[in-house]
Amino acid sequence: MLTAIAIDDEPIALDVVRSHASKVGFIELKAEFTDAFKAIEFLQHEPVDLIFLDIKMPDISGMDLLSCLSKRPMVIFTTAYSEHAVESFELDAVDYLLKPFSLARFIKACNKANEIYTLRGTADKKDYLFLKTGYEQIRVNFEDIYYLEATGNYVNFVLKDKTILSRMTITEVETLLPAKQFARIHRSFIVALNKINKIERHQLLVNGSILPVSVPYQSIIPAK
């Protein structure tokens, strides 16, 4: 069961999300908010797995709200504006629903969120993954990974004394890594939290390498 909340300054839009969510058996909509700041306060005490989030709201945008959260749930953006689609996927949104959206389109987005949730649950129970590189499958223990860097449709796994290049996207890799051990710090970088040597405002030091931290991800990095 995925726990969720909905945030939108338009009550009618929340009615639509509530109605659609009631028809999805694995979604539990715990609360709805027209006030984004009340939603932030709620999330500080009751974390959820998923947010249905409007983008253009008074006082704070959905994008900015997301960057305020220290523990970021999955997000499905719900908006009447198409121009933010690229930015939303840079924030690793599960999906981007353009109002008015149908029940079928809503269910498709929820199914994607449930798939990611299931994959992450599986990753938390393992301590390794197999990487395809060329014609081989190489086992890599999570403990040996320092950080990952996306290069087009490939991801470079940086270990202590070697690197492994595998054909996959960084978003795909993120679903395979345990969330308690790794954090996305940039659209192109994921870091092993226990390998961070130094934290600065816009960058990290990991095994002698300086990694960028983009603004939307700054709140994710714990204080040392």
C-alpha positions as YAML, in Angstrom:
chain: A
units: angstrom
residues:
- id: 1
  name: MET
  ca: [0.00, 0.00, 0.00]
- id: 2
  name: LEU
  ca: [1.33, 3.42, -1.00]
- id: 3
  name: THR
  ca: [0.50, 6.26, 1.38]
- id: 4
  name: ALA
  ca: [-0.06, 9.59, -0.33]
- id: 5
  name: ILE
  ca: [-1.19, 13.18, 0.03]
- id: 6
  name: ALA
  ca: [-2.47, 15.67, -2.54]
- id: 7
  name: ILE
  ca: [-1.48, 19.35, -2.66]
- id: 8
  name: ASP
  ca: [-3.31, 21.83, -4.90]
- id: 9
  name: ASP
  ca: [-4.61, 25.34, -4.30]
- id: 10
  name: GLU
  ca: [-7.81, 24.49, -6.23]
- id: 11
  name: PRO
  ca: [-10.34, 22.43, -4.21]
- id: 12
  name: ILE
  ca: [-11.93, 21.10, -7.42]
- id: 13
  name: ALA
  ca: [-8.58, 19.67, -8.50]
- id: 14
  name: LEU
  ca: [-8.27, 17.92, -5.12]
- id: 15
  name: ASP
  ca: [-11.75, 16.46, -5.63]
- id: 16
  name: VAL
  ca: [-10.54, 14.89, -8.88]
- id: 17
  name: VAL
  ca: [-7.45, 13.38, -7.28]
- id: 18
  name: ARG
  ca: [-9.51, 12.06, -4.35]
- id: 19
  name: SER
  ca: [-12.05, 10.48, -6.68]
- id: 20
  name: HIS
  ca: [-9.41, 8.88, -8.88]
- id: 21
  name: ALA
  ca: [-7.30, 7.68, -5.93]
- id: 22
  name: SER
  ca: [-10.32, 5.95, -4.40]
- id: 23
  name: LYS
  ca: [-10.40, 3.69, -7.45]
- id: 24
  name: VAL
  ca: [-6.74, 2.61, -7.11]
- id: 25
  name: GLY
  ca: [-6.54, -0.24, -4.64]
- id: 26
  name: PHE
  ca: [-2.90, 0.29, -3.61]
- id: 27
  name: ILE
  ca: [-3.17, 4.05, -2.93]
- id: 28
  name: GLU
  ca: [-4.14, 5.36, 0.51]
- id: 29
  name: LEU
  ca: [-4.76, 9.11, 0.30]
- id: 30
  name: LYS
  ca: [-4.08, 10.24, 3.85]
- id: 31
  name: ALA
  ca: [-4.69, 13.99, 3.48]
- id: 32
  name: GLU
  ca: [-5.36, 16.82, 1.04]
- id: 33
  name: PHE
  ca: [-4.08, 20.39, 1.25]
- id: 34
  name: THR
  ca: [-4.87, 23.69, -0.44]
- id: 35
  name: ASP
  ca: [-2.23, 25.31, 1.79]
- id: 36
  name: ALA
  ca: [1.24, 24.12, 0.77]
- id: 37
  name: PHE
  ca: [2.84, 25.20, 4.05]
- id: 38
  name: LYS
  ca: [0.39, 23.09, 6.06]
- id: 39
  name: ALA
  ca: [1.35, 20.19, 3.82]
- id: 40
  name: ILE
  ca: [5.05, 20.72, 4.60]
- id: 41
  name: GLU
  ca: [4.25, 20.77, 8.32]
- id: 42
  name: PHE
  ca: [2.23, 17.56, 7.95]
- id: 43
  name: LEU
  ca: [5.10, 15.81, 6.16]
- id: 44
  name: GLN
  ca: [7.52, 16.66, 8.96]
- id: 45
  name: HIS
  ca: [5.50, 14.45, 11.30]
- id: 46
  name: GLU
  ca: [3.86, 11.96, 8.94]
- id: 47
  name: PRO
  ca: [6.04, 11.02, 5.97]
- id: 48
  name: VAL
  ca: [4.31, 9.46, 2.98]
- id: 49
  name: ASP
  ca: [5.43, 7.49, -0.06]
- id: 50
  name: LEU
  ca: [3.87, 9.71, -2.75]
- id: 51
  name: ILE
  ca: [2.69, 13.27, -3.34]
- id: 52
  name: PHE
  ca: [0.23, 14.43, -5.99]
- id: 53
  name: LEU
  ca: [1.55, 17.95, -6.38]
- id: 54
  name: ASP
  ca: [0.37, 21.01, -8.27]
- id: 55
  name: ILE
  ca: [3.14, 23.25, -9.62]
- id: 56
  name: LYS
  ca: [1.74, 26.79, -9.78]
- id: 57
  name: MET
  ca: [0.44, 27.71, -6.33]
- id: 58
  name: PRO
  ca: [0.37, 30.95, -4.32]
- id: 59
  name: ASP
  ca: [3.43, 31.73, -2.17]
- id: 60
  name: ILE
  ca: [5.41, 28.63, -3.12]
- id: 61
  name: SER
  ca: [5.61, 26.52, -6.26]
- id: 62
  name: GLY
  ca: [5.44, 22.76, -6.26]
- id: 63
  name: MET
  ca: [9.06, 22.66, -7.41]
- id: 64
  name: ASP
  ca: [10.19, 24.81, -4.48]
- id: 65
  name: LEU
  ca: [8.07, 22.83, -2.03]
- id: 66
  name: LEU
  ca: [9.76, 19.65, -3.12]
- id: 67
  name: SER
  ca: [13.20, 21.13, -2.57]
- id: 68
  name: CYS
  ca: [12.23, 22.05, 1.02]
- id: 69
  name: LEU
  ca: [11.68, 18.46, 2.06]
- id: 70
  name: SER
  ca: [14.54, 16.72, 3.87]
- id: 71
  name: LYS
  ca: [13.08, 13.33, 3.00]
- id: 72
  name: ARG
  ca: [11.62, 13.50, -0.47]
- id: 73
  name: PRO
  ca: [8.74, 11.16, -1.36]
- id: 74
  name: MET
  ca: [7.96, 10.15, -4.90]
- id: 75
  name: VAL
  ca: [6.00, 12.85, -6.70]
- id: 76
  name: ILE
  ca: [3.43, 12.95, -9.48]
- id: 77
  name: PHE
  ca: [2.96, 16.51, -10.68]
- id: 78
  name: THR
  ca: [-0.58, 17.59, -11.55]
- id: 79
  name: THR
  ca: [-0.73, 20.86, -13.46]
- id: 80
  name: ALA
  ca: [-2.51, 22.82, -16.17]
- id: 81
  name: TYR
  ca: [0.80, 23.99, -17.63]
- id: 82
  name: SER
  ca: [3.03, 21.92, -19.90]
- id: 83
  name: GLU
  ca: [6.14, 24.12, -19.84]
- id: 84
  name: HIS
  ca: [7.48, 22.60, -16.60]
- id: 85
  name: ALA
  ca: [7.63, 19.02, -17.87]
- id: 86
  name: VAL
  ca: [11.39, 18.94, -18.46]
- id: 87
  name: GLU
  ca: [12.18, 20.50, -15.08]
- id: 88
  name: SER
  ca: [9.86, 18.05, -13.33]
- id: 89
  name: PHE
  ca: [11.69, 15.04, -14.73]
- id: 90
  name: GLU
  ca: [15.02, 16.58, -13.71]
- id: 91
  name: LEU
  ca: [13.58, 16.37, -10.19]
- id: 92
  name: ASP
  ca: [12.88, 12.67, -10.84]
- id: 93
  name: ALA
  ca: [9.12, 13.02, -10.89]
- id: 94
  name: VAL
  ca: [7.36, 9.71, -11.38]
- id: 95
  name: ASP
  ca: [5.00, 11.34, -13.86]
- id: 96
  name: TYR
  ca: [3.56, 14.62, -15.08]
- id: 97
  name: LEU
  ca: [-0.24, 14.77, -15.39]
- id: 98
  name: LEU
  ca: [-1.59, 17.61, -17.50]
- id: 99
  name: LYS
  ca: [-5.03, 18.80, -16.34]
- id: 100
  name: PRO
  ca: [-7.65, 17.70, -17.13]
- id: 101
  name: PHE
  ca: [-6.37, 14.13, -16.93]
- id: 102
  name: SER
  ca: [-8.44, 10.97, -17.25]
- id: 103
  name: LEU
  ca: [-8.79, 8.17, -14.73]
- id: 104
  name: ALA
  ca: [-6.85, 5.88, -17.11]
- id: 105
  name: ARG
  ca: [-3.95, 8.34, -17.26]
- id: 106
  name: PHE
  ca: [-4.02, 8.73, -13.46]
- id: 107
  name: ILE
  ca: [-3.91, 4.96, -12.95]
- id: 108
  name: LYS
  ca: [-0.97, 4.68, -15.35]
- id: 109
  name: ALA
  ca: [0.98, 7.21, -13.26]
- id: 110
  name: CYS
  ca: [0.09, 5.38, -10.03]
- id: 111
  name: ASN
  ca: [1.23, 2.07, -11.51]
- id: 112
  name: LYS
  ca: [4.62, 3.61, -12.28]
- id: 113
  name: ALA
  ca: [4.90, 4.82, -8.68]
- id: 114
  name: ASN
  ca: [3.97, 1.39, -7.35]
- id: 115
  name: GLU
  ca: [6.58, -0.28, -9.56]
- id: 116
  name: ILE
  ca: [9.30, 2.05, -8.27]
- id: 117
  name: TYR
  ca: [8.14, 1.48, -4.68]
- id: 118
  name: THR
  ca: [8.32, -2.29, -5.15]
- id: 119
  name: LEU
  ca: [11.79, -2.14, -6.69]
- id: 120
  name: ARG
  ca: [13.09, 0.03, -3.86]
- id: 121
  name: GLY
  ca: [11.68, -2.38, -1.30]
- id: 122
  name: THR
  ca: [13.55, -5.20, -2.99]
- id: 123
  name: ALA
  ca: [16.78, -3.18, -3.02]
- id: 124
  name: ASP
  ca: [16.54, -2.55, 0.74]
- id: 125
  name: LYS
  ca: [16.67, -6.32, 1.34]
- id: 126
  name: LYS
  ca: [19.80, -6.91, -0.74]
- id: 127
  name: ASP
  ca: [23.41, -5.84, -0.37]
- id: 128
  name: TYR
  ca: [24.46, -6.11, -4.03]
- id: 129
  name: LEU
  ca: [23.34, -5.84, -7.64]
- id: 130
  name: PHE
  ca: [24.47, -7.32, -10.93]
- id: 131
  name: LEU
  ca: [25.62, -4.90, -13.63]
- id: 132
  name: LYS
  ca: [25.59, -5.75, -17.30]
- id: 133
  name: THR
  ca: [28.74, -4.59, -19.01]
- id: 134
  name: GLY
  ca: [29.35, -5.87, -22.51]
- id: 135
  name: TYR
  ca: [28.45, -9.57, -22.52]
- id: 136
  name: GLU
  ca: [29.10, -10.01, -18.80]
- id: 137
  name: GLN
  ca: [27.11, -9.64, -15.60]
- id: 138
  name: ILE
  ca: [29.30, -8.31, -12.79]
- id: 139
  name: ARG
  ca: [28.30, -8.47, -9.14]
- id: 140
  name: VAL
  ca: [28.85, -5.20, -7.27]
- id: 141
  name: ASN
  ca: [28.35, -4.94, -3.51]
- id: 142
  name: PHE
  ca: [26.61, -1.74, -2.40]
- id: 143
  name: GLU
  ca: [29.31, -1.21, 0.22]
- id: 144
  name: ASP
  ca: [31.97, -0.97, -2.51]
- id: 145
  name: ILE
  ca: [30.22, 1.87, -4.40]
- id: 146
  name: TYR
  ca: [31.46, 5.42, -3.78]
- id: 147
  name: TYR
  ca: [29.30, 7.28, -6.27]
- id: 148
  name: LEU
  ca: [27.60, 7.01, -9.65]
- id: 149
  name: GLU
  ca: [27.74, 9.39, -12.59]
- id: 150
  name: ALA
  ca: [25.35, 9.43, -15.54]
- id: 151
  name: THR
  ca: [26.82, 9.79, -19.02]
- id: 152
  name: GLY
  ca: [24.02, 9.75, -21.57]
- id: 153
  name: ASN
  ca: [22.35, 6.32, -21.53]
- id: 154
  name: TYR
  ca: [25.14, 4.88, -19.39]
- id: 155
  name: VAL
  ca: [26.02, 5.07, -15.72]
- id: 156
  name: ASN
  ca: [29.56, 4.97, -14.42]
- id: 157
  name: PHE
  ca: [29.85, 3.12, -11.09]
- id: 158
  name: VAL
  ca: [32.86, 4.50, -9.23]
- id: 159
  name: LEU
  ca: [34.39, 2.06, -6.76]
- id: 160
  name: LYS
  ca: [37.49, 2.52, -4.61]
- id: 161
  name: ASP
  ca: [40.00, 1.32, -7.20]
- id: 162
  name: LYS
  ca: [38.04, 0.94, -10.45]
- id: 163
  name: THR
  ca: [35.00, 2.08, -12.40]
- id: 164
  name: ILE
  ca: [32.33, 0.04, -14.19]
- id: 165
  name: LEU
  ca: [30.28, 1.43, -17.05]
- id: 166
  name: SER
  ca: [26.82, -0.06, -17.51]
- id: 167
  name: ARG
  ca: [24.09, 0.74, -20.03]
- id: 168
  name: MET
  ca: [21.17, 2.08, -17.98]
- id: 169
  name: THR
  ca: [19.81, 5.45, -16.91]
- id: 170
  name: ILE
  ca: [20.58, 6.94, -13.52]
- id: 171
  name: THR
  ca: [16.88, 6.95, -12.68]
- id: 172
  name: GLU
  ca: [16.74, 3.21, -13.33]
- id: 173
  name: VAL
  ca: [19.77, 2.68, -11.09]
- id: 174
  name: GLU
  ca: [18.21, 4.74, -8.31]
- id: 175
  name: THR
  ca: [15.33, 2.26, -8.01]
- id: 176
  name: LEU
  ca: [17.84, -0.56, -7.49]
- id: 177
  name: LEU
  ca: [19.77, 1.12, -4.67]
- id: 178
  name: PRO
  ca: [18.71, 1.12, -1.00]
- id: 179
  name: ALA
  ca: [17.45, 4.61, -0.14]
- id: 180
  name: LYS
  ca: [19.05, 4.50, 3.32]
- id: 181
  name: GLN
  ca: [22.53, 4.12, 1.84]
- id: 182
  name: PHE
  ca: [22.45, 6.32, -1.26]
- id: 183
  name: ALA
  ca: [21.19, 9.79, -2.18]
- id: 184
  name: ARG
  ca: [20.66, 11.61, -5.47]
- id: 185
  name: ILE
  ca: [22.56, 14.90, -5.27]
- id: 186
  name: HIS
  ca: [22.30, 16.06, -8.87]
- id: 187
  name: ARG
  ca: [20.50, 14.92, -11.99]
- id: 188
  name: SER
  ca: [23.75, 13.16, -12.99]
- id: 189
  name: PHE
  ca: [25.10, 11.97, -9.61]
- id: 190
  name: ILE
  ca: [24.19, 9.55, -6.83]
- id: 191
  name: VAL
  ca: [26.45, 9.26, -3.81]
- id: 192
  name: ALA
  ca: [26.97, 6.62, -1.10]
- id: 193
  name: LEU
  ca: [26.17, 8.50, 2.11]
- id: 194
  name: ASN
  ca: [28.83, 6.72, 4.18]
- id: 195
  name: LYS
  ca: [31.54, 7.65, 1.66]
- id: 196
  name: ILE
  ca: [31.11, 11.43, 1.96]
- id: 197
  name: ASN
  ca: [34.27, 13.04, 3.33]
- id: 198
  name: LYS
  ca: [33.20, 16.68, 3.27]
- id: 199
  name: ILE
  ca: [29.95, 18.60, 2.70]
- id: 200
  name: GLU
  ca: [29.78, 22.13, 1.35]
- id: 201
  name: ARG
  ca: [26.81, 24.13, 0.10]
- id: 202
  name: HIS
  ca: [27.08, 23.20, -3.57]
- id: 203
  name: GLN
  ca: [29.49, 20.27, -3.57]
- id: 204
  name: LEU
  ca: [30.69, 17.16, -1.79]
- id: 205
  name: LEU
  ca: [34.09, 15.52, -1.45]
- id: 206
  name: VAL
  ca: [34.07, 11.74, -2.00]
- id: 207
  name: ASN
  ca: [37.30, 9.75, -2.20]
- id: 208
  name: GLY
  ca: [39.20, 12.77, -3.54]
- id: 209
  name: SER
  ca: [36.53, 13.66, -6.12]
- id: 210
  name: ILE
  ca: [34.46, 16.85, -5.95]
- id: 211
  name: LEU
  ca: [30.81, 16.19, -6.82]
- id: 212
  name: PRO
  ca: [28.24, 18.92, -7.53]
- id: 213
  name: VAL
  ca: [25.09, 19.27, -5.44]
- id: 214
  name: SER
  ca: [22.27, 21.03, -7.29]
- id: 215
  name: VAL
  ca: [19.80, 23.22, -5.40]
- id: 216
  name: PRO
  ca: [16.77, 20.87, -5.53]
- id: 217
  name: TYR
  ca: [18.79, 18.13, -3.81]
- id: 218
  name: GLN
  ca: [20.58, 20.15, -1.10]
- id: 219
  name: SER
  ca: [18.08, 19.31, 1.64]
- id: 220
  name: ILE
  ca: [18.56, 15.56, 1.08]
- id: 221
  name: ILE
  ca: [22.17, 15.51, 2.23]
- id: 222
  name: PRO
  ca: [22.37, 14.96, 6.01]
- id: 223
  name: ALA
  ca: [24.57, 17.17, 8.15]
- id: 224
  name: LYS
  ca: [27.80, 15.46, 9.15]
...
